[in-house]
């Protein structure tokens, strides 16, 4: 059975493509994990931001074939785990599907609580375990600390910082899955 991850940012041309590609690379050996990305205010068919693509390649992330897509209720329903860059994206997900809060995490929030998968625990059970006791108010209060700021048109240094955060965070998450 396939485990589906959806990465979400604003336009799906910067942060979420990096999350998608990093998670794809890290879970390639886990044949049952698929990863996609979308934008809360995205449109169809835009390539990744060229500056982001260049910087992301320094981290081993190939964004050359990326094509953006908008966040839809169908993508939300289909995902088993949704990782978002910042609070606005989490709100966009639960605005479309309130019940999706249980499987939607700020990327850096998830890293802060992630623990190794238990023996015989499915990835869906791992997600559910990390949601236990999690309250929307606590997530909102911590969103400033766990938000992955938008580096779009902010220069190479900010994109490089975001790419490093993405790679470090996705590596920590994937390490807990294996």
N, C-alpha and C positions, 0 to 999 in steps of 0.2 A: 504494500500500500504506500502510495506516495505522500510525502509531507511537503506542503506547499507554503513557501514564504513569500510575502509581498513587502517590498520596501517602498516607502512613500516619502516624498518631499513636495515642494511647491510645483515646479514646472516639469519635473522628471527629466532634467537635463544636467544635473550637477550631483547633488548628494545621493539621491536614491539610485542612480545608475552605478555610482561607486559602491554603495552597499550591495546592490544586486551582484555586480561582478566579483566583489570580494567574497561574498557568501557562496557564489557558484564555484569559484576556484577552491575554496576551503572545503566544500562538501562534495566535490566531484567524485571522490572515492565512495561516498555514501550514495549509491545509485538511486535511492528512493527519495532524495530531496530535490525539489525544483524551486527555482527562485525567479521572481519577476519584479518589476517596479512600475510605479505609476505616480502621477502628479495630482495633488489635490486641486490645483488650478491648471493642470496640464492640458495639452492638446495632442492630437495624433500626429506622429511622424516626424517630430523634430529630432535632429541628431543631438548628441551630448554637446554641451558648450565646448568649443575647440580648446580654449585655455585649460578647462578642467580636464579634458581628454589628454592633453599633453602632460599635465602634472600627474594625473592618475597613472599614466604609463610608467612614471618613475617608481611607482609602488606595485608594478606588475599587473595593473588593471587595464585591460583593453576595452575602451569604450567606442571603438571605431564603428561598430555595427549597431550601436544603440539607436533605437527609435522610441521616442516618448509616447506615452499613452495616458489618457485621463483616468483618474480614480473613478471606479464605478461600483455600484452595489454588487454586481456579479463578481468582480475581482475580490471584493471584501468577503463575500459569502464563500468563495472558492478557497481562500487562504486558511491555513491552519495557524499561522503566526504572521502578524503584521508588525513590522518595525518602522517607526517613523522618526524623522529628524527632529521635530520640535512639536510643541503643544498644539499649534494651529493644525497640524496634520492629524494628530490624534483626534482633535475635535471634528475635523472633516470626516474622518472614518466613522466616528460614533454618531455624527449627525445623519449619515446615510443609513447606518445600521447600529443602533444603540447596543444591541447584544454583543457586538464585536469588541467591546471594551475588554472582555475577558481574554482576548487573544491579541490585543494591540498594546504595544509597549514603545516608549521612547527608546531608541537604540541604546543610549548611555544609561538609562534607567535599568534596562534589562541586564546590562553588563554589571551594574552595581549589585544586583541581587542573584545573578546566575550562579548556580551550583552544579556540580557534575550530575549527569543523568544516572539514576539508580539502575542497578542490574534489573533487566527485564522491563524497564520503564520505557514506554513509547515516547516519541517526541511530543505527541499530543498530551500525554500525561505530564511530561516535563513542563510544558507551557501552563497547563492547568495548575500544577503545583506552585509555579512561580506567581500565579495570579491570586492564590489563596490569601485572604486577608488584605488584599490591595484595595484601597478606597480611592475613588476619583479625587476627593479633596486632597489627599496626601500626594497624589501624582501631580495635581495642579500646583501645590505648594513647592514641590521639588523641580518643577519644569524648568526654572531658570538654570539650575545647576546641571540638569540633564539635557538641555537643548543643544543641538548641534547647529551652530549659527550658519547662516547662508553665506557662502563665500562668492556667490555669483557676482561677477564684475568687481570683485574686491582685490584683485591682484593675485599673483602667484603665491605669495607668502600665506595668505588666508586660505587659498585652495589647498596648498600643501598641508597646512594645519588640519583642515577638515579631512583630507585624504588620510593623514596619519591617524586621526581619531577613528575614522571609519575602519581602517585596516586593523588597528589595535582592538577595537570593540568587536568586530565580526570574528576576529581570531579568537578572542576570549569566549565568545558564544559558541563557536564551532568546536572549540576544545572541550567545552562542557557537554557537547552532544556525543562525542566519540568515546 
